[in-house]
Amino acid sequence: MARCDEMREGDVYYCDRCGLEIEVIEECSHEEDEEAEEVCTVEEFICCGQAMTLRED
C-alpha cells in the first residue's frame, strides 16, 4: 500500500475479503517546506484485518 502522498487521483483500493472499495478523489498535497514523510503517517488502509490492494486495471 502506498503512503497518501504517493496515491494518485482515480486510484482504487479494494478489500479481497468483503469487496469494499476506496477511490482517491483528490491527491494529497503539502506546503513546499513540509516533509511528506513527517505529514503522511498512514501507510496502509486495513479492512477485514488485511491491507487493501491497489486495483491495477
Residue frames as qw, qx, qy, qz and C-alpha x, y, z in Angstrom:
[[0.000, 0.890, 0.456, 0.000, 0.00, 0.00, 0.00],
 [0.405, 0.483, -0.010, 0.776, 1.26, 3.45, -0.87],
 [0.198, -0.390, -0.413, 0.799, 1.61, 6.35, 1.51],
 [0.266, 0.794, 0.485, -0.252, -1.03, 9.03, 0.96],
 [0.054, 0.791, -0.257, -0.552, 1.46, 11.32, -0.82],
 [0.156, -0.251, 0.840, 0.456, 2.07, 8.50, -3.36],
 [0.371, 0.480, 0.790, -0.086, -1.62, 7.89, -4.13],
 [0.032, -0.060, 0.410, 0.910, -2.98, 9.41, -7.33],
 [0.530, 0.265, 0.186, -0.784, -6.42, 10.70, -8.27],
 [0.761, 0.262, -0.356, -0.475, -8.51, 7.85, -9.65],
 [0.236, 0.260, -0.920, 0.175, -6.59, 5.08, -7.83],
 [0.788, -0.321, -0.129, -0.510, -8.95, 2.46, -6.37],
 [0.038, 0.328, -0.884, 0.331, -8.02, 0.33, -3.36],
 [0.776, -0.189, -0.294, -0.525, -10.14, -2.74, -2.54],
 [0.492, -0.380, 0.710, -0.330, -10.56, -5.43, 0.09],
 [0.329, 0.186, -0.878, -0.292, -10.19, -9.02, -1.18],
 [0.011, -0.161, -0.931, 0.328, -12.44, -10.35, 1.60],
 [0.206, 0.573, 0.632, -0.479, -15.53, -8.10, 1.65],
 [0.407, 0.562, 0.535, 0.481, -15.24, -6.12, -1.60],
 [0.132, -0.904, -0.181, 0.364, -15.07, -2.65, -0.02],
 [0.606, 0.407, 0.189, 0.656, -13.52, -0.14, -2.44],
 [0.218, -0.823, -0.112, 0.512, -11.97, 3.27, -1.75],
 [0.585, 0.599, 0.244, 0.490, -11.27, 5.68, -4.63],
 [0.387, -0.363, -0.066, 0.845, -8.81, 8.57, -4.38],
 [0.239, 0.862, 0.445, 0.052, -10.82, 11.68, -5.28],
 [0.122, 0.963, -0.169, 0.170, -8.17, 14.30, -4.54],
 [0.775, 0.217, -0.384, 0.453, -4.42, 13.85, -4.23],
 [0.598, -0.671, -0.182, 0.398, -2.53, 14.69, -1.06],
 [0.420, 0.715, -0.055, 0.556, -0.64, 17.98, -1.20],
 [0.629, -0.550, -0.235, 0.497, 1.82, 19.67, 1.12],
 [0.024, 0.985, -0.117, -0.125, 3.39, 23.05, 1.53],
 [0.653, 0.625, -0.371, 0.212, 6.85, 23.28, -0.01],
 [0.004, -0.627, 0.629, -0.460, 8.53, 23.42, 3.41],
 [0.799, -0.266, 0.371, -0.391, 6.75, 20.32, 4.77],
 [0.028, 0.350, -0.925, -0.143, 8.37, 16.91, 4.61],
 [0.730, -0.046, -0.414, -0.542, 5.90, 14.34, 3.22],
 [0.585, 0.008, -0.784, 0.208, 7.40, 11.63, 5.42],
 [0.053, -0.029, -0.604, 0.795, 6.53, 13.67, 8.53],
 [0.467, 0.084, 0.067, -0.878, 3.00, 14.56, 7.39],
 [0.772, 0.095, -0.429, -0.459, 1.83, 11.34, 5.68],
 [0.279, -0.410, 0.794, -0.351, 1.66, 8.89, 8.56],
 [0.842, 0.134, 0.380, -0.358, -0.95, 6.43, 7.23],
 [0.084, -0.460, 0.794, 0.389, 1.00, 3.74, 5.42],
 [0.164, -0.084, -0.906, -0.381, -1.88, 1.42, 4.51],
 [0.638, -0.177, -0.010, -0.749, -5.64, 1.02, 4.59],
 [0.023, -0.076, 0.980, -0.181, -6.71, -2.01, 6.65],
 [0.700, -0.033, -0.066, -0.710, -10.03, -3.79, 6.09],
 [0.964, -0.082, -0.136, -0.212, -11.05, -7.21, 7.43],
 [0.759, -0.554, 0.298, 0.171, -7.66, -7.45, 9.13],
 [0.730, 0.056, 0.394, 0.555, -5.56, -7.13, 5.96],
 [0.093, -0.462, 0.211, 0.857, -4.08, -4.39, 3.78],
 [0.615, 0.661, 0.304, -0.303, -6.27, -3.18, 0.92],
 [0.625, 0.004, 0.549, 0.555, -4.94, -3.73, -2.62],
 [0.171, 0.552, -0.207, -0.790, -4.46, -1.19, -5.42],
 [0.751, 0.470, 0.454, -0.098, -6.63, -2.13, -8.42],
 [0.244, -0.435, 0.571, 0.652, -4.41, -2.43, -11.49],
 [0.641, 0.575, 0.482, -0.165, -6.94, -2.05, -14.36]]
